[in-house]
Amino acid sequence: METLHEHNQRTYENICRMYDEGIQRVAVVQPTGSGKSLLMAKLIEDNSNSRFFVLSTNHKINDQFKSKLDDGILERMNFNIYCNMPNMKQEVMETLQPDYILLDEMHRTLAKEWSKGIRVLLEMYPNAKVLGLSATPIRYLDKCRNVAEELFNGNLACDMSLSQAILDGILPMARYVCGVYSYEKDTESLNKKIEKSCNSEEEKQELLKELKVLKENLDKGHGVSDIFRKYIVTGSEKFVVFLKNTTHLRVMKPVIEKWFTDAGFSVRLYEVHSKNADKDKEFVAFREDKENGIVKLCLSVAMLTEGIHGDIDGVIMLRETISPNMYFQMIGRAFACGKKTIPLIFDLVANSQFISDAADNFPNELRGEIQKRREEYEKEGKDYEVSFDVDEFIVMDEFMDVISGFRAIEGRIKGRVWTENEDNIIRKYYIEEGYNVYKRLQGRSKCACFNRAKILGVKRVESGRPWSVADDEVLYSKYPTIGTKVAEELHRTIYACVSRAKELGIKYKAGSNKHKYIECRSGKWRVGFWLNGKRQNFGSFDSEDEAIKVARQKAKEYGKAI
């Protein structure tokens, strides 16, 4: 087995310690490419008398993991995939007898149908140790449910973001180039919307004139071939290209080929999707293709977003998504520990712009982590230096200004009269869902919902709104017992509360309404417990030793070990 990287060694020691302390379910949050599968392999290797059951998202990932293990080890292991769990027969489940249950890409365990079978499995083996691993534990499009909270009671052996891994030197910094490859349909669509709108003729002419200027600016801008020519270095790179569906693949295949040939590169294309009977052979051929002087492209539809990385130089996103999970899974294919080259991420559908309302995209997350570290260093009178020029690596192509222009024009288009029922939906759901409330309103666009909310005076609670001392106190007192339900009381998004709780080191403890604490805040140690959302303090002390002493005394009085 490969030697654990230093950061993984620390995580593995935490996993073992937590199991030794009697914690049955342990979660690991680490970015793609940081060696999560090595943790599973090490746990299996160190427990030679135990049986393991491994669940992942597809058989390809399982096969990749099996290839790292000896035949002797495989004899005490069973593998399956999440989508099979609802239909797994009880007699089959009873033959597993696992001592350990490993849940790769653990965020999938909360999927509506799949979770049923997983719940049966965990109830059948309550004494089995469970290890969950994921780069994206929060299900953003499922009311921001956090699998680390719901399934693992907040017991994290590691909690590391992609930006943290990059700034700590665990993963290489990627060059992220954001632009658009197609705008003809956008301009045609906006033309039609303007013509059919309820705007006055004068307003329509003004909007059409502005749209024409934007299109002319796009026509003058650099094309995709120019972008590839500028950032692709050797001409021997490998890229995974993500597309919407097989129809999109057929349409785009000759276009993609032309982009590269116009950029001066030779190119070879492979296809991996469910309708290709030779998809496995194609992917193997793509992985093994080492020929110099040819750019290798793997065109993917609904595959390769999880578990596959390593010998890949970058990704090209032609698939639009508003899901942060899908977004980070796609760009994650470009990262791997120990990679010597600079990964390339070409976001040619401006995904980073369209998911910003749901969660931080990669550019924003990176800049936010840098700012956070600078502030921490400033408190100690130090300067925080980044080893690379962020603006050199995060490139927002000139197309992006035009996308903002398109949005602004669409926002000024007047449509049909809003009904009282539609307004009530905006009032009820916009505060948390933002413009994604359009999914509840047939025939209404994102921009229309955004503008209607503005007229109604309904504001989405932004995660960036400063947290007051009072807000933090509510988190300290209630988050451990009611978890993300505290968002309603604070009038904030669930994501904002989860992020702030994580920053303050507050953990949700499922299944109990009474929770002890010993904490240090503002240089003072405090002791107490929460009961039914109310905070009971036992006092404030100058040292940890004093706090522990009082905690033990109070534990005896209240009959509860602390």
C-alpha positions, 0 to 999 in steps of 0.5 A: 500500500502507498505510504500515507501523506503527512496530513492523512497520517494525522487524519488516520490517527484521529480516526483510530483515536475516535474509535478507541474512545467508543465513537462508532461513526466517524466522518472525514471531509477532505477535498478530491485528490487528497488521498481519502481512499488511502485512509480506507486502505490503511484501515483495512490493512491494520484490521486483518481480522475484521470484515468490511463492507464498502459502498460507493457511487459506481462499480468503476470506483470500486474496481479502482479501489480493489486494484490497490488491495491484495487478494487475501484482503479482498476475501474479507470484503464486500462491495456495492453501490448506493443505487442498489441498496433499496433493493438489497434483499434482507438475506443478502444483507445478513450475510455481510456481517461487517465489522466496518462499514465504509461509505465513500462519497458519504453525501450520497447516503441521504439521497431520498431512495438510497437512504432507505436501504442504508438505514436498514443496513446501519440498524442491522449492524449497530455495533459496526464501526462506520467511516464516511468520506466526502469532499462535499458533505453538505447537500446544498440542493436538499435544504443544505442537509449536512451528512456529517451532522445527520449521520455522524453526529458531527464526529469529524476526524478531518474537516478540510476544504479545497482552498485550505488544502491548496494554501497548506501545500497539500494540493497544487493551485489550479489555473481557473479560466472562466468564460463562455463558449456560446452566446448566440442562443442567449442573445436570440432568447433575450431578443424574443423576450424583449419583443414579447415583454410588457415594456413600452415600445421606447423601453423595448428599443432601448433594451434591444440597442443595449443587447446589440452592443453587448453582442458586438463586444462578444464578437470582438472578444477572444474565442475558445481557441485563443483561450486554449492556445494561451493556457495549454502548455505542452500539447500532450495534456489530458482533459475530462470534458463534462457535457449535459447529455449525449445529444449535447455530446454529438453536437459539441464533438466536432466543435470541440475538435475544431477549437483545438485544431484552430488553436494549433493542437492535435487532438484525440477524443474518447467517449464515456457515457451510459449509451456507449457499450465500450465506455470502460474500454474507452476510459482505460484507453484514455488513461493509458494514452501516453503519446506526446504531441496529442491532447487527449480528451475524455468526453463525459456524460453523467460519469467521472464526476466522482472517484476518478482523478490522478493522471489528468491535467485538467477539466473542461466544463461544458455542463451547466449546473447550479449544484455546488456539489456537482461543481466541486466534484467536476473541478475536483477531477483535476487535483491530486496530491504530489502533482507537479504540473499546474491543473487547468480548469476551463469553466466555459459555461460560467458555472462559478457565476451561477452557483454563487447564490447557493455557496461560495464557488472556487474563486470566492472560496479561495479568496475568502480563505486567504482573507481569513488567514490574513486576519488571523496573522494580523492579530499576532502582528504577522503578515500572511504571504500566499506563494502564488499570484491569485489574479494570475491563476484565477482568470475571469475572461472578458466574456464575463462582463457581458454575462452580467450585462445579459442579466441586467437586461433580463431583469428590466424586462417586464412580464405578466402581472404577478398574482397574490399567490406568487407574491406570497411564495416570494415572501415565504421562500425567497429569504432562504432560496434566493432566485432559485425560488423560480422553481416554485413559480411556473413561467417565471425566470430567475431574474424575474423573481429577483426583481419581484423580491426587490419590489416586495422588499424581501431580502435574501439572508446573505451568509456574508452578513456580519455575525453579532455577539447576540447571534453567536450566543444563539448558536452557542446555546441552540445549535448543539441541540437543534442543529440547522433549525436555528437558521429560522430563529436567526433569519439566516440561511442554513448554509450560513449557520453551518459555516458559522458553527464550524468557524466557532467550533460548535458541533450538533449532537443528534439524539440528545437534548442535554449537552455539556461543554467546557470551552474557552472564549475571550481568554476565559474558560467556561463550564456548563450544559445546554438543556432544551436549548437553554444555556446553564453556566457554572462559571468562568475561570482563568485556567483550563485546570480550574474549569475541569475541576469545577466540571467534575464537581458539577458532574457528580451533583448532576449525575452526568459525567463531563 
